[in-house]
Amino acid sequence: MKLSSIAVLALVSITAAGCVTATQDKENMLSAAGFRMRLADTPDKVASLKTLPPHKFTVQNQNGQPVYLYADPTVCGCIYYGTQDNFQAYQQMQYQQRLANEQQMTAMMNQQAADSFDFGPWGPMMPMY
């Protein structure tokens, strides 16, 4: 099997797995950024959870300070809450993850392009390091 075919298969696998675990990864980053989680374990909490937009941040004011809320009614049935510092840490982690994903995609595309180019009468080229 050619390396380019393997790269395409890997990309498809990563994309499919990414759809399944995207929310879980987001919640792992929220926890790592210092957000705390509370389960919606009473009827009142479940009702309150349903009033928030799912899988999106909202900001509430508590004692003059912003509190960032992230409602997850589908995976954990919970709410994540944190400070502005937690939110900024989360945004930084998300940026770093996006950058790493783009670098990985670029490397895979470059490898695929290098493997599929036909040098024809020139024959194989020596690597230039």
CNS distance restraints for C-alpha pairs under 8 A (distance, minus, plus):
assign (resid   1 and name CA) (resid   5 and name CA) 6.61 0.50 0.50
assign (resid   1 and name CA) (resid   6 and name CA) 7.02 0.50 0.50
assign (resid   2 and name CA) (resid   6 and name CA) 6.49 0.50 0.50
assign (resid   3 and name CA) (resid   7 and name CA) 6.14 0.50 0.50
assign (resid   3 and name CA) (resid 112 and name CA) 7.32 0.50 0.50
assign (resid   3 and name CA) (resid 115 and name CA) 7.02 0.50 0.50
assign (resid   4 and name CA) (resid   8 and name CA) 6.23 0.50 0.50
assign (resid   4 and name CA) (resid 111 and name CA) 7.54 0.50 0.50
assign (resid   4 and name CA) (resid 112 and name CA) 4.85 0.50 0.50
assign (resid   4 and name CA) (resid 115 and name CA) 6.39 0.50 0.50
assign (resid   4 and name CA) (resid 116 and name CA) 7.02 0.50 0.50
assign (resid   5 and name CA) (resid   9 and name CA) 6.13 0.50 0.50
assign (resid   6 and name CA) (resid  10 and name CA) 6.02 0.50 0.50
assign (resid   7 and name CA) (resid  11 and name CA) 6.12 0.50 0.50
assign (resid   7 and name CA) (resid 108 and name CA) 6.68 0.50 0.50
assign (resid   7 and name CA) (resid 112 and name CA) 7.01 0.50 0.50
assign (resid   8 and name CA) (resid  12 and name CA) 6.23 0.50 0.50
assign (resid   9 and name CA) (resid  13 and name CA) 6.18 0.50 0.50
assign (resid  10 and name CA) (resid  14 and name CA) 6.05 0.50 0.50
assign (resid  11 and name CA) (resid  15 and name CA) 6.08 0.50 0.50
assign (resid  12 and name CA) (resid  16 and name CA) 6.18 0.50 0.50
assign (resid  13 and name CA) (resid  17 and name CA) 6.09 0.50 0.50
assign (resid  14 and name CA) (resid  18 and name CA) 5.85 0.50 0.50
assign (resid  15 and name CA) (resid  19 and name CA) 6.43 0.50 0.50
assign (resid  16 and name CA) (resid  20 and name CA) 6.84 0.50 0.50
assign (resid  17 and name CA) (resid  21 and name CA) 6.27 0.50 0.50
assign (resid  18 and name CA) (resid  22 and name CA) 5.39 0.50 0.50
assign (resid  21 and name CA) (resid  25 and name CA) 5.96 0.50 0.50
assign (resid  22 and name CA) (resid  26 and name CA) 6.17 0.50 0.50
assign (resid  23 and name CA) (resid  27 and name CA) 6.23 0.50 0.50
assign (resid  23 and name CA) (resid  75 and name CA) 7.74 0.50 0.50
assign (resid  24 and name CA) (resid  28 and name CA) 6.20 0.50 0.50
assign (resid  24 and name CA) (resid  75 and name CA) 7.79 0.50 0.50
assign (resid  25 and name CA) (resid  29 and name CA) 6.26 0.50 0.50
assign (resid  26 and name CA) (resid  30 and name CA) 6.20 0.50 0.50
assign (resid  27 and name CA) (resid  31 and name CA) 6.24 0.50 0.50
assign (resid  28 and name CA) (resid  32 and name CA) 6.15 0.50 0.50
assign (resid  29 and name CA) (resid  33 and name CA) 6.00 0.50 0.50
assign (resid  29 and name CA) (resid  90 and name CA) 6.41 0.50 0.50
assign (resid  29 and name CA) (resid  93 and name CA) 7.07 0.50 0.50
assign (resid  29 and name CA) (resid  94 and name CA) 7.79 0.50 0.50
assign (resid  30 and name CA) (resid  34 and name CA) 6.55 0.50 0.50
assign (resid  30 and name CA) (resid  35 and name CA) 5.38 0.50 0.50
assign (resid  30 and name CA) (resid  80 and name CA) 7.57 0.50 0.50
assign (resid  30 and name CA) (resid  86 and name CA) 8.00 0.50 0.50
assign (resid  30 and name CA) (resid  90 and name CA) 6.08 0.50 0.50
assign (resid  31 and name CA) (resid  35 and name CA) 5.02 0.50 0.50
assign (resid  31 and name CA) (resid  36 and name CA) 6.48 0.50 0.50
assign (resid  31 and name CA) (resid  37 and name CA) 7.88 0.50 0.50
assign (resid  32 and name CA) (resid  90 and name CA) 7.87 0.50 0.50
assign (resid  33 and name CA) (resid  86 and name CA) 5.28 0.50 0.50
assign (resid  33 and name CA) (resid  87 and name CA) 7.26 0.50 0.50
assign (resid  33 and name CA) (resid  89 and name CA) 5.33 0.50 0.50
assign (resid  33 and name CA) (resid  90 and name CA) 5.14 0.50 0.50
assign (resid  33 and name CA) (resid  93 and name CA) 7.89 0.50 0.50
assign (resid  34 and name CA) (resid  82 and name CA) 6.91 0.50 0.50
assign (resid  34 and name CA) (resid  86 and name CA) 5.44 0.50 0.50
assign (resid  35 and name CA) (resid  80 and name CA) 5.92 0.50 0.50
assign (resid  35 and name CA) (resid  81 and name CA) 5.37 0.50 0.50
assign (resid  35 and name CA) (resid  82 and name CA) 4.64 0.50 0.50
assign (resid  35 and name CA) (resid  83 and name CA) 7.65 0.50 0.50
assign (resid  35 and name CA) (resid  86 and name CA) 6.12 0.50 0.50
assign (resid  35 and name CA) (resid  87 and name CA) 7.98 0.50 0.50
assign (resid  36 and name CA) (resid  80 and name CA) 5.38 0.50 0.50
assign (resid  36 and name CA) (resid  81 and name CA) 5.41 0.50 0.50
assign (resid  36 and name CA) (resid  82 and name CA) 6.36 0.50 0.50
assign (resid  37 and name CA) (resid  78 and name CA) 6.62 0.50 0.50
assign (resid  37 and name CA) (resid  79 and name CA) 5.68 0.50 0.50
assign (resid  37 and name CA) (resid  80 and name CA) 4.41 0.50 0.50
assign (resid  37 and name CA) (resid  81 and name CA) 6.47 0.50 0.50
assign (resid  38 and name CA) (resid  78 and name CA) 5.50 0.50 0.50
assign (resid  38 and name CA) (resid  79 and name CA) 5.42 0.50 0.50
assign (resid  38 and name CA) (resid  80 and name CA) 6.45 0.50 0.50
assign (resid  39 and name CA) (resid  76 and name CA) 7.38 0.50 0.50
assign (resid  39 and name CA) (resid  77 and name CA) 6.12 0.50 0.50
assign (resid  39 and name CA) (resid  78 and name CA) 4.19 0.50 0.50
assign (resid  39 and name CA) (resid  79 and name CA) 6.48 0.50 0.50
assign (resid  40 and name CA) (resid  45 and name CA) 4.82 0.50 0.50
assign (resid  40 and name CA) (resid  46 and name CA) 5.06 0.50 0.50
assign (resid  40 and name CA) (resid  49 and name CA) 7.03 0.50 0.50
assign (resid  40 and name CA) (resid  77 and name CA) 5.76 0.50 0.50
assign (resid  40 and name CA) (resid  78 and name CA) 5.11 0.50 0.50
assign (resid  40 and name CA) (resid  79 and name CA) 7.32 0.50 0.50
assign (resid  41 and name CA) (resid  45 and name CA) 6.47 0.50 0.50
assign (resid  41 and name CA) (resid  46 and name CA) 6.93 0.50 0.50
assign (resid  42 and name CA) (resid  46 and name CA) 6.22 0.50 0.50
assign (resid  43 and name CA) (resid  47 and name CA) 6.13 0.50 0.50
assign (resid  44 and name CA) (resid  48 and name CA) 6.15 0.50 0.50
assign (resid  45 and name CA) (resid  49 and name CA) 5.98 0.50 0.50
assign (resid  46 and name CA) (resid  50 and name CA) 6.31 0.50 0.50
assign (resid  46 and name CA) (resid  77 and name CA) 7.80 0.50 0.50
assign (resid  47 and name CA) (resid  51 and name CA) 6.79 0.50 0.50
assign (resid  48 and name CA) (resid  52 and name CA) 7.19 0.50 0.50
assign (resid  49 and name CA) (resid  71 and name CA) 6.46 0.50 0.50
assign (resid  49 and name CA) (resid  72 and name CA) 7.93 0.50 0.50
assign (resid  49 and name CA) (resid  73 and name CA) 6.80 0.50 0.50
assign (resid  49 and name CA) (resid  78 and name CA) 7.43 0.50 0.50
assign (resid  49 and name CA) (resid  79 and name CA) 7.17 0.50 0.50
assign (resid  50 and name CA) (resid  54 and name CA) 7.87 0.50 0.50
assign (resid  50 and name CA) (resid  73 and name CA) 7.18 0.50 0.50
assign (resid  52 and name CA) (resid  58 and name CA) 7.80 0.50 0.50
assign (resid  52 and name CA) (resid  71 and name CA) 6.34 0.50 0.50
assign (resid  53 and name CA) (resid  57 and name CA) 7.78 0.50 0.50
assign (resid  53 and name CA) (resid  58 and name CA) 7.87 0.50 0.50
assign (resid  53 and name CA) (resid  71 and name CA) 6.75 0.50 0.50
assign (resid  54 and name CA) (resid  70 and name CA) 7.54 0.50 0.50
assign (resid  54 and name CA) (resid  71 and name CA) 5.26 0.50 0.50
assign (resid  54 and name CA) (resid  72 and name CA) 5.63 0.50 0.50
assign (resid  54 and name CA) (resid  73 and name CA) 6.41 0.50 0.50
assign (resid  55 and name CA) (resid  70 and name CA) 6.19 0.50 0.50
assign (resid  55 and name CA) (resid  71 and name CA) 5.59 0.50 0.50
assign (resid  55 and name CA) (resid  72 and name CA) 5.50 0.50 0.50
assign (resid  56 and name CA) (resid  70 and name CA) 5.67 0.50 0.50
assign (resid  56 and name CA) (resid  71 and name CA) 6.68 0.50 0.50
assign (resid  57 and name CA) (resid  68 and name CA) 6.52 0.50 0.50
assign (resid  57 and name CA) (resid  69 and name CA) 5.51 0.50 0.50
assign (resid  57 and name CA) (resid  70 and name CA) 4.74 0.50 0.50
assign (resid  57 and name CA) (resid  71 and name CA) 7.40 0.50 0.50
assign (resid  58 and name CA) (resid  68 and name CA) 5.86 0.50 0.50
assign (resid  58 and name CA) (resid  69 and name CA) 5.22 0.50 0.50
assign (resid  58 and name CA) (resid  70 and name CA) 6.58 0.50 0.50
assign (resid  59 and name CA) (resid  66 and name CA) 6.19 0.50 0.50
assign (resid  59 and name CA) (resid  67 and name CA) 5.59 0.50 0.50
assign (resid  59 and name CA) (resid  68 and name CA) 4.64 0.50 0.50
assign (resid  59 and name CA) (resid  69 and name CA) 6.07 0.50 0.50
assign (resid  60 and name CA) (resid  66 and name CA) 5.70 0.50 0.50
assign (resid  60 and name CA) (resid  67 and name CA) 5.20 0.50 0.50
assign (resid  60 and name CA) (resid  68 and name CA) 6.51 0.50 0.50
assign (resid  60 and name CA) (resid  69 and name CA) 7.44 0.50 0.50
assign (resid  61 and name CA) (resid  65 and name CA) 5.48 0.50 0.50
assign (resid  61 and name CA) (resid  66 and name CA) 4.70 0.50 0.50
assign (resid  61 and name CA) (resid  67 and name CA) 5.98 0.50 0.50
assign (resid  62 and name CA) (resid  66 and name CA) 6.29 0.50 0.50
assign (resid  62 and name CA) (resid  67 and name CA) 6.54 0.50 0.50
assign (resid  66 and name CA) (resid  83 and name CA) 6.61 0.50 0.50
assign (resid  66 and name CA) (resid  84 and name CA) 6.65 0.50 0.50
assign (resid  67 and name CA) (resid  81 and name CA) 6.60 0.50 0.50
assign (resid  67 and name CA) (resid  82 and name CA) 5.70 0.50 0.50
assign (resid  67 and name CA) (resid  83 and name CA) 5.27 0.50 0.50
assign (resid  67 and name CA) (resid  84 and name CA) 6.96 0.50 0.50
assign (resid  68 and name CA) (resid  81 and name CA) 5.43 0.50 0.50
assign (resid  68 and name CA) (resid  82 and name CA) 5.21 0.50 0.50
assign (resid  68 and name CA) (resid  83 and name CA) 6.04 0.50 0.50
assign (resid  68 and name CA) (resid  84 and name CA) 6.94 0.50 0.50
assign (resid  68 and name CA) (resid  87 and name CA) 6.97 0.50 0.50
assign (resid  69 and name CA) (resid  79 and name CA) 6.69 0.50 0.50
assign (resid  69 and name CA) (resid  80 and name CA) 5.64 0.50 0.50
assign (resid  69 and name CA) (resid  81 and name CA) 4.58 0.50 0.50
assign (resid  69 and name CA) (resid  82 and name CA) 6.81 0.50 0.50
assign (resid  70 and name CA) (resid  79 and name CA) 5.64 0.50 0.50
assign (resid  70 and name CA) (resid  80 and name CA) 4.99 0.50 0.50
assign (resid  70 and name CA) (resid  81 and name CA) 6.42 0.50 0.50
assign (resid  71 and name CA) (resid  78 and name CA) 6.32 0.50 0.50
assign (resid  71 and name CA) (resid  79 and name CA) 4.49 0.50 0.50
assign (resid  71 and name CA) (resid  80 and name CA) 6.39 0.50 0.50
assign (resid  72 and name CA) (resid  76 and name CA) 6.22 0.50 0.50
assign (resid  72 and name CA) (resid  77 and name CA) 5.60 0.50 0.50
assign (resid  72 and name CA) (resid  78 and name CA) 5.39 0.50 0.50
assign (resid  72 and name CA) (resid  79 and name CA) 5.88 0.50 0.50
assign (resid  72 and name CA) (resid  80 and name CA) 7.90 0.50 0.50
assign (resid  73 and name CA) (resid  77 and name CA) 4.22 0.50 0.50
assign (resid  73 and name CA) (resid  78 and name CA) 6.13 0.50 0.50
assign (resid  73 and name CA) (resid  79 and name CA) 7.93 0.50 0.50
assign (resid  82 and name CA) (resid  86 and name CA) 5.63 0.50 0.50
assign (resid  82 and name CA) (resid  87 and name CA) 6.85 0.50 0.50
assign (resid  83 and name CA) (resid  87 and name CA) 6.33 0.50 0.50
assign (resid  84 and name CA) (resid  88 and name CA) 6.16 0.50 0.50
assign (resid  85 and name CA) (resid  89 and name CA) 6.15 0.50 0.50
assign (resid  86 and name CA) (resid  90 and name CA) 6.14 0.50 0.50
assign (resid  87 and name CA) (resid  91 and name CA) 6.19 0.50 0.50
assign (resid  88 and name CA) (resid  92 and name CA) 6.20 0.50 0.50
assign (resid  89 and name CA) (resid  93 and name CA) 6.26 0.50 0.50
assign (resid  90 and name CA) (resid  94 and name CA) 6.13 0.50 0.50
assign (resid  91 and name CA) (resid  95 and name CA) 6.14 0.50 0.50
assign (resid  92 and name CA) (resid  96 and name CA) 6.23 0.50 0.50
assign (resid  93 and name CA) (resid  97 and name CA) 6.13 0.50 0.50
assign (resid  94 and name CA) (resid  98 and name CA) 6.14 0.50 0.50
assign (resid  95 and name CA) (resid  99 and name CA) 6.14 0.50 0.50
assign (resid  96 and name CA) (resid 100 and name CA) 6.16 0.50 0.50
assign (resid  97 and name CA) (resid 101 and name CA) 6.13 0.50 0.50
assign (resid  98 and name CA) (resid 102 and name CA) 6.18 0.50 0.50
assign (resid  99 and name CA) (resid 103 and name CA) 6.20 0.50 0.50
assign (resid 100 and name CA) (resid 104 and name CA) 6.16 0.50 0.50
assign (resid 101 and name CA) (resid 105 and name CA) 6.13 0.50 0.50
assign (resid 102 and name CA) (resid 106 and name CA) 6.09 0.50 0.50
assign (resid 103 and name CA) (resid 107 and name CA) 6.17 0.50 0.50
assign (resid 104 and name CA) (resid 108 and name CA) 6.21 0.50 0.50
assign (resid 105 and name CA) (resid 109 and name CA) 6.14 0.50 0.50
assign (resid 106 and name CA) (resid 110 and name CA) 6.05 0.50 0.50
assign (resid 107 and name CA) (resid 111 and name CA) 6.10 0.50 0.50
assign (resid 108 and name CA) (resid 112 and name CA) 6.11 0.50 0.50
assign (resid 109 and name CA) (resid 113 and name CA) 6.09 0.50 0.50
assign (resid 110 and name CA) (resid 114 and name CA) 6.12 0.50 0.50
assign (resid 111 and name CA) (resid 115 and name CA) 6.12 0.50 0.50
assign (resid 112 and name CA) (resid 116 and name CA) 6.15 0.50 0.50
assign (resid 113 and name CA) (resid 117 and name CA) 6.16 0.50 0.50
assign (resid 119 and name CA) (resid 123 and name CA) 5.57 0.50 0.50
assign (resid 119 and name CA) (resid 124 and name CA) 6.46 0.50 0.50
assign (resid 119 and name CA) (resid 125 and name CA) 7.84 0.50 0.50
